[in-house]
Amino acid sequence: MGNKGILRRLLPFLATFAIGLFIASFFVNVAPNFSRSNSWKSRKAECKRLKHENKRLERENFRLRQELETRDLSEIPGVSHEKPRGVGPEFPVEMPPLPPAPARQAK
């Protein structure tokens, strides 16, 4: 009874799986790809290229930060040489008028 029960459950599963693989093979490649030597070399080369690019970008970021710190404000057009007096507008701002009160209805 034990072997019959296992076969009764296993055979329909295997048949459905085989039919699914057959149908899927029309749309995608289901064959395994065992050639890893080429992909390993390309991954290693890509990793090395990314490391070099990261180092180059870090050096460029450092150079740009140094340039910003040492740059004089007089070199930038449109920037005044005066120190800012404070935060906010230089002229007083008036409050807008209050909205009219709602009209009362007489009873």
Summary of the structure (lengths in Angstrom):
residues: 107
radius of gyration: 37.5
end to end distance: 92.9
largest distance: 96.3
contacts: 132
relative contact order: 0.03
helix: 56%
strand: 0%
